[in-house]
Amino acid sequence: MIVVLFGLLIAGWAYLQQRKRDAMHATPTRSCAEIAEYDRPVTCEVKGTAAPGPAGPVQAPFSGQPCVWHRTKVTVRYEHHEYRDGERRTTTRERTVHDETHGGPFGVRDATGEIVIVHDGEPVDGAAQSLSHYEPAGRDVNLFGLRLRVNFSNVKGHRYEEWIIPRDQSMYVLGAARAEDGRLVMRRPGAGPFLISTRSEEQLSSSLRLKFIFGYVAGGAVIAGGLAWLAIKLING
């Protein structure tokens, strides 16, 4: 039964990817000038290049690179000991101890103007990885200005990762746009997906198509296998 539920989860994930792609195809692209003409929120796509938000440019915490958005992650690698059948077994495991996304808004600029993307830490598709560094370490994380106490014994080290959106990066965003306090703003829509990507609409659509096809095939295979196993078990009593 667990296998069947797992297959249903995979199929459900595939359905979400299909919904995102369908939403992209059903949503029109609007320029900043066109959005400014609406007196109510409008769900649309915007395409342009990344620009600093109202607070100005930001600096990536680990690499120090200038950008408009960043995400940082720290993973601890440690040895785990357990006893089975009277024997001590040691395995190497990893756990995320820090995962933070810069929540400040940034802009997307096209030939007609600029719109502020208010994302509140929303995931960004295709963000460039600006750093991936493994540091053999003791108990304390103290690198790149980040200090964390890690409560694991037998710590082997930490992996530091960072992703950024640099200024002038090509962007595709789907959300609800409107004019607020004299500026154009795009937020998560009341219904449907909120998509932020450094890939083009065509690239993102193709990626989502591959994902949901794979998900439906894999989910169907897992469900079929689980039902077959269950049927055999019931027959053999």
N, C-alpha and C positions, 0 to 999 in steps of 0.2 A: 504493500500500500504506500509505503514511503517513496518507493521508486516512481509510482504513478503521480504522486503529489509533486515530486521533483520535476517530472516531465511537464506537468501543468504549469509550474513556475516558469520553466523555460519558454513554453508557448505564450504565457502571459507577458513575459519580457519581449518576445517577438512582436506581440500585438501592440505594445507601447511604441516600439520602433516604427511599425507600420503607421500608427496614428501620427507620429511626428512627420513622417514623409508625406502622408496625405494632407496634413495641415500646411506644409510648405507649398504643395501644388495648388491648394485652394486659396492661398493668401496672396494678395497682390503686392507688388513692390511699389513703394512710394518714395519720392524724393523729399528732402526736408522742406522744400518750398511747397509741395503738395500737402504735406502734413499740416503745415501752418495754416492752411485754408479751412481746416475742420474746426468746428466749435464743440466737438465732443471726442472722446477717445475713439481711436480707430485701430483695429488690429491689422498690422501690415508688416512687410519686410523692409529693412533698410540695408543698403550696401554702400560701403565707403571705406575710410581708413581711420584707424584708432587715433584719438586725440586725448590730451589730459582732461580730467573732469574739472568741475568748478573749483576744487581745492588745489589744482595745479598738478604737475607731474609728481610721481612717486618714485621711490628707489627700492629695488628688490632687496630684501633683508640679507640674504646670503651672498649673492654675487655682487651686489652694489650697483647693478645695471639700472639705468633709467628706464621707466616703463609706465604704463597706465593701469596695469593690473598685475597681481602676482599671487601665487600659491606656494606655500612652503610645507614640507613634510619631513618628519624625522622618524625613522624606524630603528628600533633596538634589536640587535641579534644576540641571542643568549642560549646557553645550554640548559636543557630541561632534563631532569633526572626523575625516573620513576621505576618502581619495582614490579616485575611481573614474574610469577612462578618462582619467586625467591631470587631472581636475578635483577641486578641493577642495569637499566637501559638508559643511555644518554642520546638525546636527539637535539639538533640545532633548530631553534624556532625564532620567529620574528614577530614583533608586535609594534604597531604604530603608536607612538607616544605624543606626537604633535602633528596636527594637520589643520592648517589655517589658510583661509582665502581672504585676500584684501577685499573688504566690503564696500569701499568707496566707489562712487559712480565714475564712469569715464565717458568720453565723447566718441561719436562716430561722425565723421565729416564727409560730405559728398560735394558735388560741384555747386550745389545751391544753398548750402548751409551746414549746420551742425545740430545733432540731437544728443542729449545726455542719456546714457544707459544706466538706469537705477537697478542694480542686480542683487544687492544684499547677499553677496557671496555665492551667487548662482554658478554652477559648473560651467566652464568654458571648453568647448570642443576644439581640439587641435592646438592648444596653447603650446608654445615652444618651450622645451626643457632647457633651462639656462644653467643648471648645475645638477650633478649627481656625484656625490663624494662619500666614500666610505672611510670612516675614521676609527681605527682600533682605539678603544677607550676604556676607562675605568667606570666607576659608578656614576660620575657626574657628566652631564652634557654641558660643555662649555666651549662652544665653537660658533663662529659667525655671530657672536653677541647673544646667543640663545642659551639660557641656563635652565636646566630641568633636572630634577632628582629622579632617577630611575630606580624603582624598587624591585629589581630582579637580581637574584644571585647569579654568579657566573656570567656576567655580561661580557660579550666578546667585542662589541663595537656598535657603531651607529652609522646609518646611512642618511645623508642629508640630500634632499631633492628640492628643486625649485623650478617653477614654470612661470613664464611671464608673457604679457602682450606688450611688445615694444611699440613705441610711437610710430605712426604711419603704417602699421600692420593692416593688411586688407581684412575687412570684417563683414560678416553677414549676421544680422540680428532679426529675429521674428518676435514681436511682442505688441503690447498696446501702447500707442503713442498719442500724445496730446500736448497742447501748449499749457505750461504752468509758470506763473510769475514771470512772464516775458521770455521764457525759453522753452524749447521743445524737449520733452522727456518721454522716454520709453520704459515701461515697466512690464512685469509679469501680467498677462491678460487674465481676465476673470475666468475664462475657460480656454482649454487648449494649452499647448506647450509654449514655453518661453525658451527660445533657442539662441545661443550666442556661440559663434564659430569663427575661427580664423580661416576656414576653408570656404570656397565658393559654394553657391547654392547647388550647382551641379555636382561638385565633389561630395558635399554632405548628403545629398539625395541618393547618390550611388552607394555611399557607405551604409546608409540606413536600409537600403534595399537588400544589400548583402546580409546585413545583420538579421532582418526579419525572415528572410528565406532560410538562413542557417538555423535560426531559432525554431521555426516551424518544423523543419526537417528533423532536427535533433530532438525537439520536444516530442514529436510524434513517434520517433523511434524509441525513446525512453518509455513513453506511455505504453506502446505496443509490447515492448519487452516486459514491462511490469505486469501487464494484464495476462500475457502468455505464461509468465512464471506463476501468477496467482491461479490461473486455470489449471495448470499442471499440478500444483499443490493441492487444489480441491479435488481433482480427479483421483490422485494417489492417496487422498484421505489422510 
